Amino acid sequence: MTNQKKSMTSQMKTRIGLLTFALAGGLAFAGLLNTALAASDESDVRSAVQHIFDQLKNGQYEAVYDSLPSASRARISRDKLVQGLRRSQSMFQLQRIDIGAVRVAGNIAVVDTTMYAHVKQPFDADGKLVVQQYLIREDGKWRVATGDTATINSFLKNNPTFARKFPIKKTRAFVNQNGNWIEIPLGGRRA
């Protein structure tokens, strides 16, 4: 082999080595980026749930309406939602929320939460509600669809893999009696 051929072979090996290194580095970076984006999505979802809970707790019901997905807003007017939430103030006072596991797949997320409140009616006691919060990303914002079974079912139907991984769990309610959490039936309600 001539020196010129050896030089060309050496250059080709160098180029292939650099290309392989660049490709591996790019794939590693893409993996890190996907991990960072997933962590960012989880953080964004967690923040959205906390923000909406704070709005509910502080009586900012008009703002809560803006946090609903468009499909939910199409089914209920702002005034009707606000009136219904205002009526609920006489029944309970929200205290805090514990945000558990967050699972995100594309533009849909599910979050395990426990909400605590002081129940005023029909009895005086502390209570908690264990509920999955479903969120949908619209226009770059996470919107809470919990309680809107039609919207949730529509998105789960269109995302069967997510639906199989994270089926809707029945909402559970408890009251505190003598330091013990006693489950109270909610009937046929889901989500």
C-alpha positions in Angstrom: 0.0 0.0 0.0 1.3 3.4 -0.9 1.8 6.2 1.5 -1.1 8.1 -0.1 -3.4 5.2 0.2 -2.3 4.7 3.9 -3.0 8.4 4.5 -6.5 8.2 2.9 -7.3 5.0 4.9 -6.1 6.7 8.1 -8.2 9.8 7.4 -11.3 7.7 6.7 -10.8 5.8 9.9 -10.4 9.1 11.8 -13.6 10.5 10.1 -15.5 7.4 10.9 -14.3 7.5 14.5 -15.3 11.2 14.8 -18.6 10.6 13.2 -19.3 7.6 15.5 -18.2 9.7 18.5 -20.4 12.6 17.4 -23.4 10.3 16.8 -22.9 8.6 20.2 -22.6 12.0 21.9 -25.7 13.2 20.1 -27.6 10.1 21.2 -26.4 10.5 24.8 -27.4 14.2 24.7 -30.8 13.3 23.3 -31.3 10.8 26.1 -30.3 13.4 28.7 -32.6 15.9 27.0 -35.5 13.5 27.1 -34.8 12.8 30.8 -34.7 16.6 31.5 -37.9 17.2 29.5 -39.7 14.4 31.3 -38.5 15.8 34.6 -39.6 19.3 33.4 -43.0 17.9 32.4 -43.5 16.3 35.8 -42.5 19.5 37.5 -44.9 21.5 35.3 -47.7 19.1 36.0 -47.1 19.1 39.8 -47.0 23.0 39.7 -50.3 23.1 37.8 -52.0 20.8 40.3 -50.8 22.9 43.2 -51.7 26.2 41.5 -55.2 25.1 40.7 -55.7 23.7 44.3 -54.5 27.1 45.7 -57.0 28.9 43.4 -59.8 26.7 44.7 -58.7 27.1 48.3 -58.5 30.9 48.0 -61.9 31.2 46.2 -60.4 32.3 42.9 -63.1 30.4 41.0 -63.0 32.5 37.8 -59.3 31.6 37.4 -60.2 27.9 38.0 -62.5 28.1 34.9 -59.5 29.2 32.8 -57.6 26.1 34.0 -60.2 23.7 32.4 -59.6 22.1 29.0 -61.6 23.6 26.1 -63.9 20.6 26.0 -64.8 21.1 29.6 -65.3 24.9 29.1 -67.6 24.1 26.2 -69.9 22.0 28.5 -70.2 24.5 31.4 -70.3 28.2 31.5 -68.0 30.3 33.7 -71.0 31.5 35.8 -72.4 28.0 36.4 -69.0 26.7 37.5 -68.3 29.7 39.8 -71.8 29.5 41.3 -71.4 25.8 42.0 -68.0 26.3 43.6 -69.2 29.2 45.7 -72.1 27.0 47.0 -69.5 24.3 48.0 -67.8 26.8 50.4 -70.6 26.2 52.9 -69.9 22.5 52.9 -66.1 22.4 53.3 -62.9 24.4 53.6 -59.9 23.2 51.7 -56.7 22.9 53.8 -53.9 21.3 51.8 -53.0 18.9 49.1 -50.4 16.1 49.0 -49.2 15.5 45.5 -47.9 11.9 44.9 -46.8 10.1 41.7 -46.9 12.1 38.5 -47.1 10.2 35.1 -46.8 12.0 31.8 -47.2 10.7 28.3 -47.3 13.3 25.6 -50.1 15.7 26.3 -51.8 13.8 29.0 -50.9 13.3 32.6 -52.2 11.6 35.7 -51.3 12.6 39.3 -52.1 10.8 42.5 -53.3 13.3 45.1 -54.8 13.5 48.6 -56.8 16.7 49.4 -57.5 17.6 53.0 -60.4 19.8 54.1 -62.6 20.6 57.0 -66.1 19.3 56.3 -68.8 21.6 57.7 -71.9 19.9 56.3 -73.6 17.5 56.7 -71.3 16.9 59.7 -68.4 18.7 61.4 -65.2 16.8 60.8 -61.8 16.7 59.0 -61.9 14.9 55.8 -59.6 13.8 52.9 -60.2 12.9 49.3 -57.9 10.5 47.5 -58.2 11.2 43.8 -56.4 11.0 40.6 -56.0 14.3 38.8 -56.1 14.0 35.0 -54.4 16.9 33.1 -54.4 17.7 29.4 -51.8 19.9 27.8 -53.5 22.5 25.5 -51.8 25.5 24.0 -48.6 24.6 26.0 -50.5 24.7 29.4 -51.5 21.9 31.6 -55.3 22.0 32.3 -57.1 19.9 34.9 -59.8 17.6 33.5 -60.6 15.8 36.8 -64.3 15.5 37.3 -65.0 15.8 33.6 -65.4 12.1 32.9 -66.4 12.7 29.2 -63.1 14.6 28.5 -61.0 12.1 30.4 -62.6 9.1 28.7 -62.2 10.8 25.3 -58.5 11.3 25.8 -58.0 7.8 27.3 -59.8 6.3 24.3 -57.5 8.2 22.0 -54.4 7.2 24.0 -55.1 3.4 24.7 -51.5 2.7 25.8 -51.7 5.4 28.5 -55.2 4.2 29.5 -53.9 0.6 30.0 -50.9 1.9 32.1 -52.9 4.3 34.2 -56.6 3.3 34.4 -59.0 5.6 36.2 -59.0 4.8 40.0 -62.2 5.3 42.0 -62.1 8.4 44.1 -62.1 7.6 47.8 -63.3 9.9 50.7 -62.5 9.6 54.4 -63.4 11.4 57.6 -61.3 11.5 60.7 -63.1 10.0 63.7 -61.1 9.8 66.9 -57.8 9.9 65.1 -58.7 7.2 62.6 -59.5 7.8 58.9 -62.9 6.1 58.1 -63.8 5.6 54.5 -67.2 6.9 53.5 -69.0 5.6 50.4 -69.3 8.0 47.4 -71.8 5.9 45.4 -71.1 5.3 41.8 -68.9 8.4 41.3 -65.5 8.0 39.6 -62.9 10.6 39.1 
